[in-house]
Amino acid sequence: MRKLVRKLRYLLGRDRRADDLAEELELHRSLVEREGLEEGLTPEQARRRARLRMGNETLARDDARSVWSFPIVDELWQDLRYGVRVLSRNAGSTAVTVLVIAIGIGVNTAVFTAYKALVARPLDARNPDEMVNIALTRDSGHSSPRFSSPDYEIYRDSVRSFSGLAAFRSGGMTISNAGPTARHRSQSHESLLGILGLGGRGGVDELAAVSAVSENYFEVFGVTALRGRIFQSISSSELVAEPSVLSSENYWQNRFAGDPAIIGKTIHLNGVPVTIVGITPRDFSGTGKVPAIWVPLSLEPLLNTDDQWLHDREKERYRLFGRLAPGVSIAQAQAEMTPIADQLRTLHDPQSESANPAVVLVWPGSPMPLPIEMNETLQWVILLITSATGIVLVDCRRDSFTMADAA
């Protein structure tokens, strides 16, 4: 502890200590020279003997500093002073170099962040390592992550490698009579129709993000309702007879100001009255971004005014996500699904792309619609950005060496 305190004191008074050391070395040299003169040596001989006896004064100073101080701190301080001195000789080039390096680091950080968010991010689910994505690759080379509702139902009911298989589609729908927020209410009162009390059905129409999901979606993802119920607890016939939807907690707070009476409230979705029966946890996104409203697949024909919406095998609208059964590997799931895909293609229009032979792709769950090795556009973007960043950094390093040499 005493040694550490001594070193700290030296750091605080290094200039004074260096002067003391110089004076002490000079004193010793003078004493040796005087001793030589008293012995009858010439002044030159006395000085020479003093130098030989004292040895290398620079080395002596370094040895003393190593005892008194932290050598690494001294070396770092000297390097910093040298670096500042070199860079200050050409301030313009230094500023440009620092700017370019900062841009390079920023681009690298952006690429890494985008990779983490788009490629490496797992699905928002309980035990996400059990989740997988599913897609098809045709003999023609075309790959697609989308399936029709009839094909989804066959996979769901036939494949035993999954403890659950869910379907998902994102889109936008018009929401009205949703109980305007304070901002919307203020706008309504300020308008002429609001003053006259002719503001339509009492709400403001808006286009909101909607996720259409299979009724087992939340069970497969291991998510329960924050309030109310999820689709799994409601029969399909009940969902159709009394159209029901879920609201995300984000939308509930932003649009309804956290109104506790939200459960059982009726809103109009694409003009169709539906009842909010539950609220999903905040920021739960599942397989995409957080939607405003979740709707069950069984309501798709009603909300899109198309009776064949769920029966048309050629309309491939849904992405599929599965949870592997205990002890089942991705390779086993893929091997089980491929023969089923070969059978399903015979049910499609012979002239369609979906009638071509296909191989099923199964890979770890991710928001990415296809594996990165199959997404040529993403590969090129990452390659170009990374290459450009590398060139910038190499050029900056070369400029730094040039400036150092010039100094």
C-alpha positions, -999 to 999 in steps of 0.1 A, spaced: 0 0 0 29 24 8 44 16 -25 12 25 -43 9 58 -25 45 67 -34 38 60 -71 6 81 -69 25 110 -53 50 108 -81 23 111 -108 10 142 -91 44 158 -88 63 142 -116 79 174 -129 93 183 -94 106 148 -89 123 148 -123 141 180 -114 152 166 -80 166 135 -98 185 157 -123 200 177 -94 210 146 -75 227 131 -106 245 163 -112 256 165 -76 271 129 -77 289 137 -109 304 169 -94 316 150 -64 333 123 -85 350 150 -106 362 169 -75 376 136 -61 395 131 -94 409 166 -93 421 162 -58 439 130 -69 458 151 -95 438 142 -126 432 168 -153 397 183 -156 391 162 -188 403 130 -171 381 138 -140 350 143 -161 357 111 -181 361 91 -149 329 106 -135 309 96 -166 323 61 -165 315 57 -128 280 72 -131 271 51 -161 243 58 -185 223 87 -169 193 82 -192 191 46 -181 194 57 -145 165 81 -149 144 53 -165 152 30 -136 143 56 -111 110 63 -128 101 26 -129 105 25 -91 86 57 -85 59 56 -111 37 33 -134 58 28 -165 28 19 -187 12 53 -177 43 71 -187 46 53 -220 9 60 -228 13 96 -219 44 99 -242 26 81 -271 -4 105 -267 18 136 -267 36 123 -298 3 115 -316 -12 149 -309 20 166 -320 20 146 -353 -17 151 -360 -16 188 -352 10 194 -379 -17 188 -406 -51 196 -389 -71 194 -422 -60 159 -430 -65 149 -394 -101 162 -394 -109 144 -426 -94 111 -414 -112 113 -381 -145 120 -399 -140 91 -423 -131 67 -395 -162 78 -376 -184 72 -407 -168 38 -412 -174 28 -376 -210 41 -378 -216 21 -410 -201 -10 -394 -223 -5 -363 -254 0 -385 -247 -32 -405 -242 -52 -373 -274 -37 -358 -294 -45 -389 -280 -80 -390 -289 -86 -353 -324 -71 -359 -333 -88 -392 -312 -120 -394 -299 -131 -360 -330 -120 -340 -351 -150 -329 -389 -151 -330 -407 -134 -301 -418 -166 -284 -413 -187 -253 -383 -210 -257 -375 -194 -291 -349 -221 -299 -377 -246 -304 -393 -224 -331 -387 -229 -368 -396 -212 -401 -409 -231 -431 -407 -225 -468 -407 -243 -502 -380 -245 -529 -393 -256 -563 -373 -274 -589 -375 -242 -610 -353 -225 -583 -382 -204 -570 -384 -203 -532 -415 -191 -513 -423 -188 -476 -460 -185 -483 -487 -212 -482 -524 -213 -489 -549 -219 -461 -559 -254 -474 -522 -265 -476 -516 -251 -441 -544 -271 -426 -530 -304 -441 -495 -297 -428 -510 -288 -394 -530 -320 -391 -505 -344 -407 -470 -335 -394 -461 -350 -361 -427 -334 -358 -443 -302 -345 -461 -297 -312 -479 -269 -330 -479 -253 -364 -492 -217 -368 -501 -195 -398 -495 -157 -400 -503 -129 -424 -497 -91 -418 -516 -63 -435 -536 -32 -430 -573 -27 -423 -595 3 -416 -606 7 -380 -635 30 -370 -656 36 -340 -626 28 -319 -631 55 -293 -608 84 -304 -578 94 -284 -576 129 -269 -558 141 -301 -584 127 -324 -613 139 -301 -598 174 -302 -596 174 -340 -632 161 -342 -645 189 -321 -626 215 -340 -641 204 -373 -674 217 -386 -689 182 -385 -678 178 -349 -694 211 -339 -727 201 -356 -725 166 -340 -722 149 -374 -689 131 -369 -700 98 -384 -702 68 -360 -685 88 -333 -650 77 -341 -622 84 -365 -614 61 -394 -577 50 -395 -556 25 -413 -539 3 -387 -515 -27 -389 -534 -60 -385 -520 -95 -381 -542 -124 -392 -532 -155 -373 -544 -191 -369 -565 -197 -338 -536 -217 -323 -510 -190 -329 -507 -178 -293 -506 -213 -279 -478 -222 -304 -458 -191 -294 -464 -197 -257 -482 -164 -251 -512 -157 -229 -535 -128 -228 -527 -98 -207 -564 -93 -202 -594 -113 -214 -590 -144 -237 -570 -156 -267 -585 -173 -297 -575 -208 -286 -601 -206 -258 -629 -197 -283 -644 -222 -307 -643 -215 -344 -681 -214 -347 -683 -188 -319 -656 -167 -335 -676 -166 -367 -710 -161 -350 -697 -134 -328 -666 -119 -346 -639 -114 -320 -604 -98 -322 -575 -90 -299 -558 -57 -293 -522 -53 -286 -513 -37 -253 -495 -9 -272 -526 0 -292 -548 -3 -261 -527 23 -243 -522 46 -273 -557 45 -287 -579 38 -257 -557 54 -230 -557 21 -211 -595 21 -207 -603 -10 -184 -637 -14 -201 -620 -23 -234 -629 -60 -231 -663 -64 -248 -661 -32 -267 -672 -32 -303 -652 -16 -331 -656 -17 -369 -628 -34 -388 -631 -29 -426 -667 -19 -418 -674 -51 -400 -684 -49 -363 -661 -70 -342 -656 -74 -304 -623 -70 -286 -621 -100 -263 -585 -98 -251 -553 -78 -250 -518 -93 -259 -487 -84 -238 -469 -51 -245 -444 -52 -274 -453 -88 -283 -446 -90 -320 -445 -128 -327 -434 -130 -363 -433 -94 -374 -439 -59 -360 -463 -52 -332 -498 -49 -347 -527 -28 -335 -552 -57 -339 -550 -95 -341 -577 -113 -361 -583 -150 -364 -581 -167 -398 -617 -177 -396 -627 -140 -399 -606 -134 -430 -635 -142 -455 -658 -118 -436 -633 -90 -432 -621 -93 -469 -656 -99 -484 -644 -131 -501 -661 -164 -493 -633 -183 -510 -606 -166 -490 -597 -197 -470 -606 -223 -497 -586 -211 -527 -556 -233 -528 -538 -211 -553 -539 -180 -530 -507 -185 -510 -509 -157 -484 -496 -172 -451 -462 -178 -436 -459 -209 -414 -441 -212 -381 -437 -244 -361 -426 -255 -326 -406 -286 -327 -419 -316 -307 -396 -327 -279 -366 -347 -292 -373 -338 -328 -346 -322 -349 -350 -297 -378 -337 -324 -402 -364 -348 -390 -392 -322 -394 -380 -314 -429 -378 -351 -439 -414 -356 -427 -428 -325 -445 -412 -330 -479 -433 -361 -490 -465 -342 -479 -454 -313 -500 -450 -336 -530 -486 -349 -525 -500 -314 -521 -486 -301 -553 -508 -326 -572 -539 -307 -558 -528 -274 -573 -536 -261 -608 -512 -280 -631 -503 -247 -648 -493 -230 -616 -459 -227 -601 -472 -245 -570 -477 -277 -591 -439 -281 -596 -419 -305 -574 -407 -289 -542 -384 -295 -513 -394 -282 -478 -370 -259 -460 -370 -258 -422 -346 -235 -404 -343 -218 -369 -371 -194 -362 -365 -159 -375 -384 -129 -388 -366 -134 -421 -389 -149 -448 -361 -170 -462 -327 -183 -450 -300 -157 -455 -281 -180 -479 -311 -179 -502 -319 -142 -500 -296 -130 -528 -306 -94 -524 -297 -93 -487 -264 -111 -494 -255 -84 -520 -264 -56 -497 -244 -69 -468 -214 -77 -491 -214 -42 -507 -218 -23 -474 -191 -44 -457 -167 -40 -486 -172 -3 -488 -166 0 -450 -134 -21 -453 -121 1 -482 -127 33 -461 -109 19 -431 -80 7 -451 -77 40 -468 -78 58 -434 -51 35 -421 -29 43 -451 -34 80 -446 -24 77 -410 9 59 -419 16 86 -445 11 114 -419 33 96 -394 61 91 -420 59 128 -429 62 138 -393 
